[in-house]
Amino acid sequence: MLTNLFVKLWKDECGAIVSAEYLLLGTVVGVGGVTGMAAMRDSVAEEFREYGQSVREVRQAYTVNAMSGGAAKTAGSTFSDNRPAVTSMTSSNPAQYPSF
């Protein structure tokens, strides 16, 4: 009787296809998740790089023209921020970069 039960279980293949489908589904989801996270990591790093470059390129130069009206008069004012533009951040020499 116990031998017949073992033989029936040994020949039973009802769950073989379902488990293979779950294995394939899990593999596809896992590979897709890793690929998606890698793409997201690269996109976030690129956004931070662009943000850093835009912050470096901020210029604070301004000009206020002279004004007069009635008996009042004011002189103009100007400030020029003449730092060199940073075009590349690939050099390993920190002396090339402007100090802030």
C-alpha positions in Angstrom: 0.0 0.0 0.0 2.8 2.5 0.9 4.7 1.4 -2.2 1.7 2.2 -4.4 1.4 5.7 -2.9 5.1 6.4 -3.6 4.7 5.2 -7.2 1.7 7.4 -7.7 3.5 10.4 -6.2 6.6 9.7 -8.4 4.6 9.6 -11.6 2.5 12.7 -10.7 3.4 15.7 -12.9 0.5 18.0 -12.2 2.5 20.7 -10.5 5.6 20.6 -12.7 4.3 23.0 -15.3 3.0 25.5 -12.7 6.3 25.7 -10.9 8.2 26.1 -14.1 5.9 29.0 -15.0 6.5 30.6 -11.6 10.2 30.2 -12.0 10.2 31.9 -15.4 7.9 34.7 -14.1 10.2 35.3 -11.1 13.3 35.4 -13.3 11.7 37.9 -15.7 10.5 40.1 -12.8 13.9 39.9 -11.1 15.9 40.8 -14.3 13.5 43.6 -15.1 13.7 45.0 -11.6 17.5 45.1 -11.6 17.6 46.6 -15.0 15.1 49.3 -14.0 16.9 50.2 -10.9 20.2 50.5 -12.8 18.6 52.9 -15.3 17.1 54.9 -12.5 20.4 55.1 -10.7 22.0 56.4 -13.9 19.3 59.0 -14.4 19.5 60.3 -10.9 23.3 60.6 -11.1 23.0 62.5 -14.3 20.4 64.9 -12.8 22.7 65.6 -9.9 25.6 66.2 -12.2 23.6 68.7 -14.3 22.4 70.4 -11.1 26.0 70.7 -9.8 27.1 72.2 -13.1 24.3 74.7 -13.1 25.1 75.8 -9.6 28.8 76.3 -10.5 27.8 78.5 -13.5 25.6 80.9 -11.4 26.8 84.5 -12.0 26.0 87.2 -9.5 26.8 90.2 -11.8 24.4 93.1 -11.7 24.0 96.7 -13.0 21.7 99.4 -11.6 21.6 102.5 -13.8 21.7 106.0 -12.4 18.4 107.7 -11.8 17.3 111.2 -11.3 13.9 112.8 -10.7 13.0 116.2 -9.3 15.6 117.3 -6.8 16.8 113.7 -6.1 19.6 112.0 -7.8 21.3 108.6 -7.3 24.4 107.1 -8.8 24.4 103.8 -10.6 26.0 100.7 -9.2 27.6 97.7 -10.9 29.3 94.4 -9.9 31.0 92.1 -12.3 31.6 88.4 -11.4 34.5 87.5 -13.7 35.1 83.9 -12.8 36.2 81.7 -15.6 33.5 79.3 -16.9 33.9 75.7 -15.9 33.7 73.7 -19.0 34.9 70.3 -17.9 35.1 68.5 -14.5 37.2 65.6 -15.8 40.7 66.9 -14.8 42.4 65.5 -11.8 44.2 68.8 -11.1 42.1 70.7 -8.5 44.1 73.9 -9.2 42.2 74.2 -12.5 38.8 74.8 -10.8 37.8 78.2 -9.5 37.6 78.6 -5.8 34.3 79.8 -4.3 
